[in-house]
Amino acid sequence: MRAQDLMTMSPACVTPDEDLRKVAQLMAEKDCGCIPVVDSSDNRRVVGVITDRDIAIRAVAVGKGPETRARDVMTADPRCCLPDDEVRTVERVMAEQQVRRVVIVDDDGYCVGIVATADLARAADKAPDVTESDVGRVVEAISQPASG
């Protein structure tokens, strides 16, 4: 199984200049907790990701308001995968980076999808090459306390 087989295609994206109010509204509208940040609305080249946790920890917790720009709290240059990457590669990126979602990009770095741990869990019900044990190992690795 490959990333393209389980990714959410064409996810909602924001630009670095978008304010956090808009980002949070988009998360609510799309029922998601992670949005790729792209360099422009015409050019979906991934420059970062922003999560609901980023908004809570990097903005709200330190007194930044809803007018704060995505660029100020996003994770820049995230590890991404390609549509043809094996699911094992996506799992490895999740575990190594301790992230619950991985952005899928084409060869030019343009956002084409996103894979979440929930997608892996759903795949475990259908695909012989993704097991519940695999998903459990990924979730365990993601959940390890950060060192330092």
Backbone bond lengths (Angstrom), bond angles and torsions (degrees), N, CA, C in turn:
res aa  C-N    CA-C-N  psi(-1)  N-CA   C-N-CA  omega(-1)  CA-C   N-CA-C  phi
1 M - - - 1.444 - - 1.529 108.75 -
2 R 1.304 115.63 143.56 1.462 122.41 -177.86 1.527 110.81 -116.34
3 A 1.331 115.68 162.95 1.464 121.23 -178.88 1.525 111.20 -53.26
4 Q 1.321 117.33 -41.84 1.464 120.94 -177.55 1.527 112.67 -63.06
5 D 1.325 117.15 -20.84 1.456 120.78 -178.79 1.524 113.07 -77.21
6 L 1.322 117.88 -18.62 1.460 119.19 -178.46 1.521 114.45 -129.07
7 M 1.332 117.57 -1.72 1.470 119.64 -177.50 1.524 111.86 -73.62
8 T 1.324 114.19 152.61 1.458 121.07 167.28 1.518 105.21 -79.85
9 M 1.317 116.76 122.21 1.455 120.51 -176.13 1.525 111.25 -82.37
10 S 1.322 115.43 147.63 1.465 123.77 175.44 1.531 112.62 46.26
11 P 1.334 117.56 60.29 1.466 118.97 -179.71 1.533 111.37 -67.22
12 A 1.321 115.22 159.30 1.464 120.63 174.01 1.517 108.42 -59.54
13 C 1.312 116.58 140.66 1.467 122.19 179.53 1.529 109.14 -131.33
14 V 1.319 115.79 159.15 1.462 121.95 173.74 1.525 108.30 -130.02
15 T 1.322 115.25 165.59 1.457 120.59 175.83 1.528 108.63 -98.56
16 P 1.318 117.92 163.56 1.468 120.94 179.99 1.531 113.39 -60.14
17 D 1.332 117.69 -25.28 1.460 121.54 -178.11 1.531 113.90 -84.86
18 E 1.330 117.02 -6.39 1.466 120.38 -179.15 1.520 109.42 -66.39
19 D 1.330 117.16 140.75 1.464 118.83 178.51 1.526 110.58 -82.76
20 L 1.336 115.26 158.54 1.462 120.50 -174.88 1.520 113.21 -64.37
21 R 1.328 117.46 -27.90 1.461 119.15 175.89 1.530 109.64 -60.06
22 K 1.334 116.61 -46.94 1.466 121.53 179.64 1.529 110.71 -64.35
23 V 1.335 116.40 -41.42 1.468 120.45 179.23 1.531 109.78 -61.12
24 A 1.325 116.67 -47.72 1.468 121.07 -179.13 1.533 110.94 -64.74
25 Q 1.328 117.31 -39.18 1.464 120.56 177.77 1.529 110.49 -63.07
26 L 1.327 116.42 -40.80 1.462 120.51 178.42 1.529 110.97 -65.65
27 M 1.331 116.78 -39.37 1.466 120.28 176.23 1.525 110.46 -61.04
28 A 1.327 116.62 -42.46 1.464 120.34 179.11 1.533 110.72 -65.44
29 E 1.317 115.86 -44.81 1.463 121.24 -178.54 1.532 111.83 -63.07
30 K 1.329 116.21 -41.43 1.467 121.21 -176.71 1.523 112.92 -93.30
31 D 1.342 117.29 -0.96 1.455 122.72 -179.48 1.533 111.12 52.47
32 C 1.342 114.41 54.56 1.460 119.48 -179.59 1.524 109.53 -138.70
33 G 1.308 116.59 161.51 1.459 120.87 -178.78 1.516 113.76 -116.15
34 C 1.323 116.19 8.28 1.462 120.88 -178.76 1.514 109.14 -148.92
35 I 1.323 115.32 131.20 1.465 119.98 -179.79 1.530 108.81 -130.30
36 P 1.326 117.01 127.41 1.466 119.14 174.66 1.532 110.39 -63.99
37 V 1.320 115.38 143.70 1.467 121.71 175.12 1.527 106.14 -105.87
38 V 1.329 115.33 123.75 1.464 121.05 -176.60 1.521 109.65 -116.74
39 D 1.328 116.31 157.51 1.463 118.57 -172.07 1.520 114.08 -67.55
40 S 1.313 118.88 -26.49 1.466 121.01 173.47 1.521 108.54 -161.13
41 S 1.329 116.23 164.52 1.463 118.85 -179.32 1.526 111.63 -68.80
42 D 1.327 117.09 -24.73 1.464 121.04 177.59 1.522 112.10 -84.69
43 N 1.305 115.50 -26.01 1.457 121.97 -175.17 1.530 106.91 -120.99
44 R 1.303 117.25 107.62 1.465 121.04 -174.55 1.525 112.57 -89.83
45 R 1.325 116.97 36.10 1.474 119.89 176.79 1.526 107.69 -73.35
46 V 1.330 116.12 125.62 1.464 121.86 -175.05 1.529 110.49 -72.66
47 V 1.353 114.33 126.83 1.468 120.92 176.12 1.526 111.22 -117.59
48 G 1.330 116.91 -9.35 1.452 120.44 179.91 1.512 111.79 -179.62
49 V 1.322 115.58 -177.75 1.461 122.90 171.64 1.520 107.16 -138.15
50 I 1.319 114.98 150.95 1.461 119.86 175.06 1.522 107.92 -131.57
51 T 1.327 115.24 133.25 1.459 120.66 -178.48 1.526 109.84 -115.91
52 D 1.326 114.17 164.69 1.461 119.10 175.05 1.527 109.98 -59.77
53 R 1.314 116.75 -33.43 1.476 120.80 177.64 1.535 110.87 -67.57
54 D 1.327 117.51 -39.16 1.466 120.42 175.67 1.528 110.62 -57.32
55 I 1.321 115.29 -44.32 1.465 119.37 -179.67 1.526 110.15 -63.18
56 A 1.337 116.70 -43.33 1.467 120.29 -178.69 1.532 112.18 -68.21
57 I 1.332 117.71 -47.30 1.465 121.81 -172.41 1.525 113.08 -85.21
58 R 1.318 116.60 -44.33 1.468 119.93 -174.89 1.529 113.76 -89.08
59 A 1.327 116.56 -10.48 1.471 118.95 -179.42 1.530 110.16 -120.86
60 V 1.312 116.85 -74.26 1.463 121.22 -173.50 1.528 112.03 -56.75
61 A 1.326 117.72 -45.49 1.468 121.34 -176.32 1.529 113.10 -63.22
62 V 1.327 116.93 -23.58 1.472 119.66 -179.33 1.523 112.19 -110.31
63 G 1.336 115.47 15.69 1.458 119.83 172.64 1.512 116.67 84.82
64 K 1.328 118.16 12.22 1.468 120.12 176.12 1.518 109.24 -80.01
65 G 1.319 116.23 142.43 1.455 121.23 -175.92 1.514 114.52 -95.23
66 P 1.333 116.35 -177.59 1.459 122.32 -176.61 1.528 113.37 -67.65
67 E 1.338 117.09 -14.36 1.467 120.26 178.04 1.531 112.18 -83.83
68 T 1.319 117.59 -6.45 1.463 122.48 177.78 1.524 109.09 -59.39
69 R 1.295 117.22 140.41 1.471 122.68 -178.42 1.520 111.24 -83.08
70 A 1.306 115.24 148.67 1.468 121.60 178.57 1.521 111.21 -52.98
71 R 1.332 117.45 -39.72 1.475 121.43 -178.14 1.521 112.37 -57.91
72 D 1.344 117.11 -25.69 1.457 120.93 -175.99 1.524 113.69 -80.16
73 V 1.326 117.62 -14.42 1.468 119.89 -178.36 1.523 113.45 -130.66
74 M 1.323 117.58 -6.13 1.468 120.52 -177.28 1.532 110.72 -72.65
75 T 1.317 114.91 162.88 1.452 121.72 169.29 1.519 105.95 -92.23
76 A 1.326 116.11 116.11 1.467 120.88 -178.27 1.529 110.62 -80.25
77 D 1.321 115.35 151.35 1.465 122.65 174.79 1.527 113.69 49.48
78 P 1.339 116.96 57.17 1.467 118.87 -179.66 1.523 111.84 -68.95
79 R 1.329 115.73 155.44 1.463 120.26 172.43 1.513 107.43 -71.21
80 C 1.301 116.25 127.43 1.464 122.26 -179.50 1.523 108.98 -119.81
81 C 1.315 115.45 167.40 1.456 121.70 175.04 1.521 108.75 -123.64
82 L 1.319 115.15 165.53 1.457 122.53 177.84 1.525 109.73 -97.94
83 P 1.328 117.91 155.92 1.469 120.03 179.76 1.522 113.57 -56.92
84 D 1.324 117.72 -33.44 1.464 121.18 -178.41 1.522 114.00 -84.60
85 D 1.340 117.53 -4.15 1.462 119.58 178.61 1.522 110.45 -63.68
86 E 1.315 114.94 141.93 1.462 120.50 176.23 1.528 109.42 -64.79
87 V 1.315 116.79 152.48 1.461 121.47 177.70 1.525 110.07 -57.38
88 R 1.315 117.91 -34.04 1.472 121.10 178.43 1.534 110.66 -58.24
89 T 1.325 117.53 -35.82 1.465 121.25 178.53 1.524 109.74 -66.75
90 V 1.318 116.98 -43.56 1.467 121.43 177.94 1.523 109.62 -61.71
91 E 1.319 116.84 -45.11 1.466 121.08 178.11 1.523 111.10 -59.54
92 R 1.327 116.92 -42.79 1.464 121.35 -179.30 1.534 110.73 -63.69
93 V 1.336 117.05 -42.83 1.470 120.28 178.21 1.526 109.97 -62.49
94 M 1.322 117.18 -44.64 1.465 120.35 178.45 1.524 110.75 -57.56
95 A 1.329 115.81 -48.18 1.460 120.60 -177.19 1.530 111.44 -66.00
96 E 1.324 116.98 -47.49 1.469 120.25 -177.60 1.524 112.31 -65.97
97 Q 1.323 117.05 -39.22 1.460 121.50 -176.82 1.533 112.36 -90.49
98 Q 1.329 116.50 -6.80 1.464 123.11 -176.28 1.526 110.90 52.94
99 V 1.336 114.83 53.58 1.463 121.61 178.03 1.519 109.93 -124.93
100 R 1.300 115.23 149.92 1.458 121.16 -178.79 1.521 113.32 -93.37
101 R 1.333 115.88 -7.88 1.457 120.18 -179.81 1.528 109.27 -142.00
102 V 1.322 116.09 144.54 1.458 121.86 177.98 1.525 108.13 -127.49
103 V 1.323 115.32 129.22 1.456 120.58 177.95 1.528 108.53 -77.62
104 I 1.320 115.32 139.36 1.462 121.67 178.53 1.533 107.47 -106.41
105 V 1.323 115.21 126.61 1.467 121.07 -177.29 1.524 110.14 -123.15
106 D 1.338 114.85 157.08 1.461 118.59 173.89 1.528 109.41 -82.12
107 D 1.312 116.84 -175.50 1.468 121.15 -176.91 1.519 113.25 -61.31
108 D 1.328 117.61 -21.60 1.465 121.83 -179.85 1.528 113.06 -95.89
109 G 1.340 117.13 3.21 1.462 120.91 178.76 1.511 114.61 85.99
110 Y 1.344 117.35 13.90 1.466 121.25 179.79 1.527 109.89 -87.76
111 C 1.313 116.05 136.61 1.459 122.08 -178.18 1.526 110.85 -65.68
112 V 1.339 115.44 124.51 1.459 120.42 176.49 1.524 112.08 -122.32
113 G 1.343 116.84 -12.03 1.457 119.00 -178.83 1.512 111.84 -177.49
114 I 1.325 114.42 -178.14 1.454 121.27 176.84 1.529 107.40 -150.08
115 V 1.330 116.06 142.84 1.462 121.71 176.89 1.518 107.91 -119.13
116 A 1.320 116.06 130.29 1.463 122.67 178.39 1.528 109.43 -112.94
117 T 1.327 115.35 162.71 1.469 118.88 177.61 1.531 110.45 -57.91
118 A 1.324 117.35 -32.12 1.465 119.96 177.46 1.529 111.03 -62.58
119 D 1.327 117.16 -34.33 1.469 120.65 176.53 1.524 110.32 -65.34
120 L 1.340 116.49 -39.40 1.463 120.23 176.70 1.522 110.65 -63.28
121 A 1.328 116.13 -42.93 1.465 120.31 -179.48 1.528 110.87 -62.63
122 R 1.337 116.80 -42.68 1.472 119.77 177.54 1.523 110.79 -64.47
123 A 1.330 117.50 -37.00 1.460 121.01 179.57 1.522 111.36 -65.97
124 A 1.326 116.92 -30.97 1.469 120.77 -179.96 1.524 111.55 -61.94
125 D 1.326 116.94 -25.89 1.463 120.73 177.92 1.528 112.24 -77.26
126 K 1.348 116.75 -21.13 1.463 120.15 -171.31 1.521 115.14 -117.00
127 A 1.323 116.66 -32.18 1.473 119.63 -170.40 1.525 111.07 -106.38
128 P 1.312 117.06 133.17 1.466 119.67 179.83 1.523 113.49 -69.22
129 D 1.328 117.61 -21.07 1.468 119.06 -177.89 1.522 113.45 -93.85
130 V 1.349 117.71 5.98 1.465 122.61 173.16 1.523 106.19 -127.23
131 T 1.335 116.40 115.63 1.459 119.99 -176.61 1.527 110.96 -109.46
132 E 1.300 115.74 161.00 1.462 120.40 175.62 1.524 110.29 -59.66
133 S 1.319 116.46 -34.97 1.457 121.16 178.19 1.537 110.91 -63.58
134 D 1.333 115.96 -41.61 1.472 120.47 176.78 1.524 110.42 -59.91
135 V 1.311 116.16 -47.54 1.465 121.12 -179.29 1.522 109.67 -61.44
136 G 1.330 116.80 -42.33 1.461 121.20 178.56 1.521 112.16 -60.38
137 R 1.333 116.59 -42.01 1.476 120.28 178.16 1.526 111.42 -63.82
138 V 1.330 117.07 -39.67 1.468 120.60 179.07 1.524 109.96 -64.80
139 V 1.321 116.67 -47.16 1.469 120.39 -179.38 1.526 110.22 -62.78
140 E 1.311 117.07 -39.40 1.471 119.84 177.98 1.532 110.83 -63.09
141 A 1.320 117.05 -43.94 1.476 120.28 -179.99 1.519 111.33 -65.38
142 I 1.311 116.99 -40.43 1.462 121.46 178.94 1.520 110.44 -62.70
143 S 1.314 115.77 -36.36 1.465 121.53 -172.40 1.533 114.20 -85.31
144 Q 1.323 117.97 -2.96 1.464 120.35 178.91 1.532 109.45 -61.99
145 P 1.329 116.95 140.04 1.461 119.04 176.84 1.540 110.39 -58.85
146 A 1.315 115.64 140.46 1.464 119.51 178.23 1.519 109.09 -66.35
147 S 1.323 115.75 139.15 1.469 118.94 179.37 1.514 109.71 -81.53
148 G 1.318 114.96 151.27 1.471 120.20 176.54 1.412 111.75 98.39
